[in-house]
Amino acid sequence: MPAIEPLAESPILNKVGIERRCPDEEAPLSEVWRKERTTAYGRSDLKKGAEKNVEEKVIEGMIVKHYN
C-alpha cells in the first residue's frame, strides 16, 4: 500500500520545493488516510483555523482544512 508522500524524484517538485508535513517513514498509508477522512466527515468537531472561513481537523497527524 503506498504512503502519502511527495515523489522526491519529481523535477517539478524539486523546482518549486517540497514542503514535508511529516517524515517519510511516518507518512500515513493511502488506505488508512482515505478511511480516516471518510469516517471523520460530518462526525467530528472542527476548530477555527487561522484563516478566515477555514476550519481545521487533525487526521493521522496531518491538518485537514475545510473551506466554508
Residue frames as a rotation matrix with the C-alpha (Angstrom) as fourth column:
MET 1
0.588 0.809 0.000 0.00
0.809 -0.588 0.000 0.00
0.000 0.000 -1.000 0.00
PRO 2
-0.180 -0.707 0.684 1.55
0.633 -0.615 -0.470 3.35
0.753 0.349 0.558 -0.98
ALA 3
-0.196 0.030 -0.980 2.19
0.870 -0.455 -0.188 6.02
-0.452 -0.890 0.063 1.60
ILE 4
0.808 0.457 0.372 1.00
0.567 -0.775 -0.279 9.60
0.161 0.436 -0.885 1.11
GLU 5
0.224 -0.796 -0.563 4.24
0.324 -0.484 0.813 11.43
-0.919 -0.365 0.149 0.41
PRO 6
0.703 0.020 -0.711 5.55
-0.564 -0.593 -0.575 13.59
-0.433 0.805 -0.406 -2.43
LEU 7
0.826 -0.466 0.318 7.63
0.563 0.703 -0.434 11.99
-0.022 0.537 0.843 -5.15
ALA 8
0.485 -0.704 -0.518 11.10
0.088 -0.550 0.831 13.25
-0.870 -0.449 -0.205 -4.29
GLU 9
-0.448 -0.709 0.544 12.34
0.595 0.217 0.774 12.49
-0.667 0.671 0.325 -7.82
SER 10
0.496 0.737 0.459 9.76
0.843 -0.282 -0.458 14.77
-0.209 0.614 -0.761 -9.48
PRO 11
-0.524 -0.744 0.414 11.52
0.822 -0.570 0.016 17.56
0.224 0.348 0.910 -11.42
ILE 12
0.028 0.618 0.786 8.58
0.194 -0.774 0.602 19.89
0.981 0.136 -0.141 -10.86
LEU 13
0.911 0.305 -0.278 8.54
0.304 -0.041 0.952 19.37
0.279 -0.952 -0.130 -7.09
ASN 14
0.130 -0.943 -0.307 12.32
0.957 0.038 0.288 19.78
-0.260 -0.331 0.907 -7.00
LYS 15
-0.439 -0.256 0.861 11.99
0.632 -0.769 0.094 23.05
0.638 0.586 0.500 -8.92
VAL 16
0.172 0.621 0.765 9.36
-0.190 -0.741 0.644 24.58
0.967 -0.256 -0.009 -6.62
GLY 17
-0.713 -0.487 0.503 10.46
-0.593 0.038 -0.804 22.77
0.373 -0.872 -0.316 -3.47
ILE 18
-0.123 0.622 -0.773 8.87
0.299 0.766 0.569 20.04
0.946 -0.161 -0.281 -1.39
GLU 19
-0.295 0.123 0.947 7.12
-0.830 -0.524 -0.191 21.02
0.473 -0.843 0.257 1.83
ARG 20
-0.601 0.004 -0.800 7.25
0.205 0.967 -0.150 17.96
0.773 -0.254 -0.582 4.07
ARG 21
0.221 0.756 0.616 4.37
-0.638 -0.365 0.678 17.66
0.737 -0.543 0.402 6.53
CYS 22
0.759 -0.077 0.647 5.85
-0.512 0.543 0.665 14.66
-0.403 -0.836 0.373 8.29
PRO 23
-0.380 -0.923 0.058 8.89
-0.726 0.337 0.599 12.40
-0.573 0.185 -0.798 7.96
ASP 24
-0.254 0.262 -0.931 8.53
-0.850 0.398 0.345 9.89
0.461 0.879 0.122 5.10
GLU 25
-0.824 -0.117 -0.554 8.62
0.055 0.957 -0.284 6.92
0.563 -0.265 -0.783 7.47
GLU 26
-0.788 0.579 -0.208 5.64
0.239 -0.024 -0.971 8.38
-0.567 -0.815 -0.120 9.41
ALA 27
-0.710 0.542 -0.450 3.53
-0.704 -0.514 0.491 9.22
0.035 0.665 0.746 6.34
PRO 28
-0.109 0.744 0.659 0.10
-0.472 0.545 -0.693 7.57
-0.875 -0.386 0.292 6.57
LEU 29
-0.831 -0.070 0.552 -0.81
0.372 0.668 0.645 4.86
-0.414 0.741 -0.529 4.08
SER 30
-0.864 0.495 -0.089 -3.32
-0.415 -0.602 0.683 5.96
0.285 0.627 0.725 1.44
GLU 31
-0.281 0.791 -0.544 -5.88
0.334 0.612 0.717 3.36
0.900 0.020 -0.436 2.57
VAL 32
-0.330 0.094 -0.939 -5.66
0.942 -0.022 -0.334 4.48
-0.052 -0.995 -0.082 6.21
TRP 33
-0.935 -0.072 -0.349 -5.87
0.072 -0.997 0.012 8.15
-0.348 -0.014 0.937 5.17
ARG 34
-0.704 0.704 -0.097 -8.95
-0.269 -0.138 0.953 7.55
0.657 0.697 0.286 2.99
LYS 35
-0.129 0.675 -0.726 -10.76
0.661 0.604 0.445 5.59
0.739 -0.423 -0.524 5.70
GLU 36
-0.501 -0.112 -0.858 -10.00
0.809 -0.413 -0.418 8.19
-0.307 -0.904 0.298 8.39
ARG 37
-0.976 0.144 -0.162 -11.16
-0.191 -0.922 0.336 11.08
-0.101 0.359 0.928 6.16
THR 38
-0.489 0.835 -0.254 -14.35
-0.097 0.237 0.967 9.23
0.867 0.497 -0.035 5.25
THR 39
-0.150 0.399 -0.904 -15.11
0.866 0.495 0.075 8.24
0.478 -0.772 -0.420 8.85
ALA 40
-0.631 -0.211 -0.747 -14.48
0.657 -0.658 -0.369 11.75
-0.414 -0.723 0.553 10.22
TYR 41
-0.905 0.247 0.347 -16.56
0.084 -0.694 0.715 13.58
0.417 0.676 0.608 7.60
GLY 42
-0.113 0.932 0.345 -19.56
-0.318 -0.363 0.876 15.18
0.941 -0.011 0.338 9.28
ARG 43
0.622 0.364 -0.694 -18.87
0.417 0.596 0.686 13.48
0.663 -0.716 0.219 12.62
SER 44
-0.123 -0.785 -0.607 -16.03
0.984 -0.015 -0.180 15.47
0.132 -0.619 0.774 14.08
ASP 45
0.784 0.295 -0.545 -15.79
0.439 -0.886 0.152 18.86
-0.438 -0.358 -0.824 15.71
LEU 46
0.252 -0.685 0.683 -13.84
0.803 -0.246 -0.543 21.28
0.541 0.685 0.488 13.59
LYS 47
0.144 -0.322 -0.936 -11.69
0.742 -0.591 0.317 24.01
-0.655 -0.740 0.153 15.11
LYS 48
0.973 0.168 -0.157 -11.46
0.048 -0.815 -0.578 27.52
-0.225 0.555 -0.801 13.69
GLY 49
0.307 -0.895 0.322 -8.33
0.950 0.269 -0.157 27.92
0.054 0.355 0.933 11.62
ALA 50
-0.368 -0.568 -0.736 -6.03
0.565 -0.765 0.308 30.93
-0.738 -0.303 0.603 11.38
GLU 51
-0.984 0.027 0.173 -7.53
0.139 -0.485 0.863 31.89
0.107 0.874 0.474 8.02
LYS 52
-0.508 0.858 -0.077 -10.99
-0.716 -0.469 -0.517 33.43
-0.480 -0.208 0.852 7.58
ASN 53
0.442 0.855 -0.270 -13.77
-0.886 0.369 -0.281 30.91
-0.141 0.363 0.921 6.84
VAL 54
-0.065 -0.521 -0.851 -11.46
-0.463 0.771 -0.436 27.93
0.884 0.366 -0.292 7.39
GLU 55
0.652 0.224 0.725 -12.00
-0.746 0.363 0.559 25.12
-0.138 -0.905 0.403 9.88
GLU 56
-0.197 -0.855 -0.480 -9.38
-0.798 0.424 -0.427 22.50
0.569 0.299 -0.766 10.67
LYS 57
0.864 0.336 0.374 -9.26
-0.485 0.754 0.443 18.90
-0.133 -0.565 0.815 11.81
VAL 58
-0.253 -0.967 -0.001 -6.22
-0.958 0.250 0.142 16.73
-0.137 0.037 -0.990 12.53
ILE 59
0.885 0.458 0.082 -6.38
-0.430 0.872 -0.236 13.29
-0.180 0.174 0.968 10.89
GLU 60
0.780 -0.625 0.028 -3.47
0.621 0.768 -0.154 10.86
0.075 0.138 0.988 11.20
GLY 61
0.105 -0.787 -0.608 -1.30
0.732 -0.353 0.583 13.71
-0.674 -0.506 0.539 12.47
MET 62
-0.809 -0.356 0.467 -1.96
0.586 -0.540 0.604 15.94
0.037 0.763 0.646 9.44
ILE 63
-0.511 0.619 -0.596 -4.10
-0.022 -0.703 -0.711 19.08
-0.859 -0.351 0.373 9.37
VAL 64
-0.538 0.487 0.688 -7.10
0.839 0.231 0.492 18.92
0.080 0.842 -0.533 7.04
LYS 65
-0.869 0.217 -0.446 -8.64
-0.102 -0.958 -0.266 22.28
-0.485 -0.186 0.855 6.13
HIS 66
-0.212 0.888 0.409 -12.34
0.961 0.265 -0.078 22.71
-0.177 0.376 -0.909 5.39
TYR 67
-0.988 -0.151 -0.023 -13.12
0.139 -0.952 0.274 25.90
-0.063 0.267 0.962 3.45
ASN 68
-0.163 0.982 -0.097 -16.53
0.872 0.098 -0.480 27.45
-0.461 -0.162 -0.872 4.01
